[in-house]
Structure formats: structure tokens, C-alpha cells
Amino acid sequence: MNIKERYLEKPIVTDLKEKMVFIGGPRQVGKTTLTKLIGSKNFKNPQYLNWDNREDRKNIIAESFRAEADLLVFDELHKFKNWKNYLKGIFDKYKEKFSILVTGSSRLDLYKKGGDSLLGRYHYYRLHPFSLAELRNIKSPQEPMRELRFSNENFQKNLKTFKNLFEFGGFPEPLLHKSKKTLRRWHNERLDRLIKEDVRDTTIIRDLSGLQILAELIEEKAAGQLSINSLREDLQVNHKTASLWVDILEQFYFHFRIYPFASNTIKSLRKEAKIYLWDWSSIMEESKRLENIVASHLLKFIHLLKDEEGYKVDLHYLRDISGREVDFIISIDKKPWFAVEVKNSSEEPSPWLNYYKERLKIPFLYQVVNKPNINLIRNNVNIISVERFLHGLV
């Protein structure tokens, strides 16, 4: 795997000309590699400063930057208690001298809420694991509220890429090695470091072993309904604690949640979230892993539309009080764009796709199947193979 450019490189370089850029994303997703690519290809004298490095930490606090530097990269700066005010001061003082790039394994966008002293001074991007289209270096820009376009490229190459992603996930290290042994060790080390380093350094959680048990429980419940009450009973903690722990793991990009689409035309279950992992390779059951890999690609798709283009685009699922469910629906400005149902192999359209199409006026319907080289229309539904569908995203 020889990656010379990641999908966020160009929009980030463009935005750095006017504002700071924040890059959030899971541990080991490639944030440092991306910043070094950006620095080496677009700047003459980048300076990298990691809060976890003692010498760098001294230089950060002392504002000791190289005179010839034209890009400052701050890594894991959110571990500094006063990082927001610090960056505000640095940007206001040096914005004509340096471009400023900030990365972190915690959700930096959480700090948009409330009285944000950095408001108007930065753009925020979320870096995702590798996807099929990115690995194949295929750019299929989709037009919001229009039918998705899918390339007719050699499906064998797409299928091979999909199989590698499905087994080893989208994180660079295990995907590069394509070794089950490496994948097992990487899973163990990533979770251990996430909790014992990232979470420990930035929260007041004392029961780290309980948090680790929660992470293992969430892996078992991936691609399913999330019940805080069930987790509370398993962990033997109160509801508030269980909810807080789930929020913390989400803040550190361990999992993400999607919620039912709300509409006056259907009686939906408004609060029941479904939960998915950023690293789908740790899911044992293949049908759930299939649903998760599609969810992850859709999330990457909508995050890019939000972060780069500014669209108010959302990912939900459909489920009413009678249990009629469709896996995913993408909306823009709360108006349905397209719905997606994921099946292992069935080419018979799910009846609930057209059920919700009529009630919500959904323009486009897709049923994604884990069978190669499928692309046909049945009963208003585009039945499409998973490698072809993911190839059309980002």
C-alpha cells in the first residue's frame, strides 16, 4: 500500500491559508502521517510539536518556535488544560507568520459548543480509516440530492480491495501487513493504549478496568441497538456512570452512534441509538461486520460533505414502533436523500424500503448485498454489490 496523498490533504491545505485547521480522528488512523505529508509537500519549514514529548512541551509553553518555520503542527495539544486559550493567543499573534495545524485523538469538535474562544478561527476535519474508494484512488464526487453515480471499473480490483478491508479493517498498520497475527496484536495494543493513555491523560475516570470491560461489551453489541440499561447491569454501575463511559469512548473515536430519523409521518423510536465501531475488523459476526463497514463508509461520506462543503447532512436509521427497519438513511437539511439496506446475499428488495419511500418521499433506494458484480433495479430499488456501492463513496 503506497499512499502518496490522503483524501483530506487538498481541502486542508486550502483552508490553512485563512484559518487554523483541526484534525480529529481515532488513535493510529494516520493523523501524524497526514500532517507530515502536508508539511513536506506544501511548506518549506514545518515544525512539529507533540505535547507528549517533554522537549516539545517546553517549547509549546514557552512559545519557542523556529524563526524560519512556516507551519506549526500541534499534536495532542488538547491534553494541555488551557489549550483553547493558548491557541487563540498563538493564532492572533502569529497568524501572518505561521499556518497552524492541530491534531488530536479526542473529539476536538466538542469544544464548538458553548462559549468557544476559538470560534471563527479554525476549520475542523475528521480523518477516517481507509475506505475502498480512497485505496483505489477513485474520486466519484456525488451531487447532493441526486442519484449516486457508480463507476464501471474492473470489479475484480474493487472486490480484492473490499475483501482486504473487510478482514483487516481500514487502519493503516493491520491493513498494510495483512496478517491475522498482526491484527490480533494491534487490537489488543490499541484498546490498551486508548484507555490507559488517552483516556487516563484527559479525564478523571478512575475505573479504567471497568471502561475496558465496557469497550469489550460494545464490540459484542456492534451493529445493534444500544441499551444503556443493559450495559449498566453488565457493568454493575448506575445509569449515569454507564452513559458517561459510553460518551467518553465515543469522544475518543472508539465507536459512533446513529439515531432514528424523526418525521411526523412515521411513529419512530426517537431515542434508541444503534452503535458501530470505527474499527469494524474486531467484529466477529460477518453479517454485523458487513453492516458496520457500510456504516463507516457512509459516515466518512457525510463527514466530508459537512467538513469540506458545509452541508447539513446526517446519517440515521429508520425504525418505527411496529419494528419496520431500514439500516440507513442520509438526509440533507432534514430532507431524505437516499436509504440503504444491507443484506448478506438477498437480491429480493426489502419491503420496508418502498414502505418508507412512500411515507418519507425518499428519492433513491439501495440494497447493498455481499455478492460480487451485482447492479440491477427491482421494484424501485437499486440492488448493488457492496464493492460497487462503497466504490462510489469517498
N, C-alpha and C positions, 0 to 999 in steps of 0.2 A: 504494500500500500504506500504509494508515493504521492502524498498530498502537498501540492505547492501553493494552494490557496484554499482557504475555508470560506464558506458561504457568506459570512458576515464581514469579511475583510473590506470590501469596497464601500459599503454603506458606512462603516465605522470611520474609515479614512476621510470620507466626505464630511461627516459630522464633526470630526476633530478640528476642522478648520474654523468652526464657530464656537463650539462648546466642549466641555469635558464629556467623555463617554464612559459609562459604567458598563461592565460586562459581568453578569452573574451567571452561575451555572454550577452543576454538580462537581464535586471533587473528581479530579483526573479526567475531566471531559475535554481538556485541551486548551484551557484559557491562557496559560503561560506560553504555550507554543504559538497560539494565535497572536498574542501581543508581540512576540519576538518576530514573527513573520511580518506583522505590520511595521514594526520598528526598523527591521533590516531592509525592507523593500521601499519604504516611503519616507524615511528620515535619515539624516546624516549622523546624528549623535544621540541616540536614545539612551536614557538612563533608567535602569530597572531597580526598584526599591521594594523589598519584601519585608513586611512588618515582622515576620517570624525570624528574620535574620538580625542578630544583635547589632552588627555594624550598620546595617541599613536602617534599623530602628533609631539609632542615634542620629543618623543623617536626616531622617524624616523629621524628628522632633526639633533638631537644630536648623532645619531648612537649609541644609548644606547640599546644594545641588551643583553639579558641574557647570562651569561657566559656558561651555560650548554646547551643552545639552539643548536639544530642540523638542524632545518628547520625554515626559516623565511618566513612568508606569508605576503605579502603586498597587502592590499585590497584598491581599488580605488586610487592607487598612481598616476594615470595619471592626477589627479586634481592638483598635485604639478607641478608648471610651469617647473621646471628643472628635471623632473623625470627620463628622459633618462640618463643624465649625472650622476645623483645621483646613479642610478642602475649600471651604468658602473663602477663607483668607488667602490661601495659595492661589486660587483662581483669580480673585480680584486683584491680587498683587502682581501676578506673573502671566496673565492671560495673553499679553502681547509677546511674551518671550518663549513660553513653552506651550505645546499641546499636552493635555493631561488625560491619561487613560487609567481607569481604576477597575481592578478585578476582585472578585470575592466568591467564596463558596457558600455564602449566605445570600438570601434574597435581598439585595440592595434596594429593590423597588418597594419594599415595605416602608421605607422611610419617605416615600412620597406622601404618606398620609399625615394629616395634621399640619402644624406649622413647620414646614420644611424650609430650613435656611438655605438650601441649595436650589430651591425652585427657580426654574428658568435658566439654570447654569449647566445642565447636563442632559444628555440623552441616555436611555437605558436599553441595553440589549440582553437577551438571554441566549447563551450558547448551548445548543443541544448536542447530543451524541450524533455520530454519523448516521445519515439516512441513505436510502437506496439511491435517490437522485444525486445527492452530493458525492457519494462514492463513484458513481458512474459519470460524474461531471456533466450532468444533463440539467439544463435550465429550461423549465417549461412554465414561464410566467402565466399565471392564471388571472383571469379578469373577474373581479368580484361580481357576484350575482349572474354570471354567465356559466354555461355548461363547461365542465372541466375538459381540458384537451389532453389526450394521451398519445404519446409517440408510438410509431410503429417500428421502433428499433428492434434489433435482434433480441427476441425474448430469452434466448438461452443465456446471454450475458446477464440480463436482469435477474433471471432465475438463480444463477450461481451466486450473484451478489446477495440476493434475498436470503438464500439458504445460509450463507455465512453470517449475515446479520441476525437471522432468526436463532442460530445456535450460539453465537459468541457475543451478541449484543452490539451496540454502537459505540462503546467506549474504546479509545484508541489502542490501549495495551492488549487486552484479550483479543480484539479484532485483528490486530496485526499479527499476533503469534498463532492464532487459530489452533490452539492447543487446549484440550479439556483440562489438563493438569494446571496450566497457567490460569485458566478461567476459574477453577475452584479456589486456587490460592488468592487470586485477585479479589474474588467475592469476599473471602474471609478478611483479608487485609483492609479492603475498602471500608467495610462496615465497622471494623475495629477502630480505624483511624477517624472515620466520620464522627463516631461517638466519643472516643477517648481524647481526641484532639480538637476537632472543630466545635462540637457542641460544648465540651468542657471549657474551652477557652472563652466562649462568648455568652454563656448562660449560667444561671445559678442552680441548674439541675444537679442534685447530689446523687440520686439513684440512677447512675449510669447503667448498671446491670439491668434495671427494670426497663430502661429505654431500649437496650439491646434486645431484650425479650420482645418488646413491642415491635421493633423492626422485623424480627423473625415472624411474628404473628401477621404483620401486614403483608409480608411476602406470600404467606399462605392464602390471604384473602384478596390478592390482586385480581383485578378484572371482575370484582364482585361488589355487592353492596357493603358499605362501611357502617357498622353499628358500634357506636361509642360504648353503649351499654354492654355489649358482648365483650369488647376489649377490656372494659372496666372490671368485669367479672373474672376474666382470664388473668388479669394483672393484679387483682385484689387491691385496687386503689379506687378513690372516689371518681365521680364523673368529671369533675373539674380538672383533676390531675391527668386523667386519660386524654381528655380533649386537648389540654396544654401540650402533652407529649406528642400527640399526633400533629399539632400545629408546628412544633419545633422540628420534627423530622421533615415536614413539608417545606419549612423555611430553608432547610439545608439540602433541598433537592433530592431527598430520598424517594418521595412519592409525590403524586399530584392527584387532585380530586376534581371530578366533574359533577355537575348538579343537573337535576331535571329541568328541561325547558319549560318555562312558565307561559301559559296562554289562557285567555278567557274561554277559548273554545274546547279545551280539554281539562279534565279534572286530574291534574298531575300531583305526584308526591313531591312537594316543593323542597323538602329539606334533606331527603335521603341521597347522600353522595355515593358515587362509585369511585373506587380507588385504583390507581395504576402506578407502576414503578417506572422511574427514569431508566433503570437497568432491567429490561424485560428478560434478559438471559438467565436470571435467577429463578424464573417461574418454571416449575416442573411440568405442570399440565399443559400440553401443547395447544389445546383449544384456547386456554386463557392467555397463553403467551402470544398466540396469533392476534387475539383481540387487543392485547397490550401494545404490540408493535404497531398496529394500525392507529391506536390512540396516541402513541408517542409521535408518529409521523404527522398526524393531524394537529397535535399541539405545537409542534415545530412550525408547521404551516401557518397557523393563526398567529403565533408569536412574531413571526417575521412580518406578516401583514400589519400587526399592531406596532411593532418596534420601528420598522423602517418606513412604512407607508402611512401610519397613523389611523388605520381603520378601526372602528369599534366592532371587532369581530370576536365571537365567543364560540366555545365548544361545550355542548351539553349532550345529554341523552334524553330519550323520550320514554316515559312510563306513566301510565295513568293508574287510577285506583283499582282498575279491573285487571292489571298486570300485563297490559299490552305494551310491549317494549321494543324500541329500536335503539341500537347501540350508540349512534352518534348523530348529532345534527349541528351543522355550522350555520351561524346567523350573523348578519351584519346589521347594525343598528336595530337589533332585536327582530329583524325580519329573516325568516328561514331562507337559506341559500341552497343547501343540499343535505340529504340524510344518507347515512351509511349503516348498513347491516353487515356483520362479519359472520361468515359460515365456514366450517371446515371444508365442505365439498359440495353442498347442495346448490344445484342450479335452478331450483324451484324458488321463485321470489317469495320472500316473507310477506304474508298478507298484511302485516302491520305497516309496511312501507306505504302502500297505497291508502291504507286507513288514515294514516297521519297526513299524507299528501292532500287528501280531500279536506281535512279539517283545518290544516295549518297553511294550505296553499304553498306547499314545498315545491319549488321549481324542478329539482333534479334528485333522482334516487339512484343509489348504487348499492349493489350487493357484492361484497368482496369475498371471493372464495379461494381456498388454498388448493387450487388446481391450475396447472400451467396453461398459458396461452388461451385464456377464455376471454371473449369480448362479444357479448350479444345482448339484445334487448328482448325482454319478456314482460308483458303487462306493465309497460311504462318504466320498468326497472332495468338499469344497465348492470347486467351480470358480468363481473370483471375479475380476472385473476389478480391475486394480491400483488405479484411482482409488477404487473402493468399499472395497477392503481397507485402504488407507492412511487413508482417511477414518475408519475405526473405531479407529485407534490414538490417539496423542496429538500 
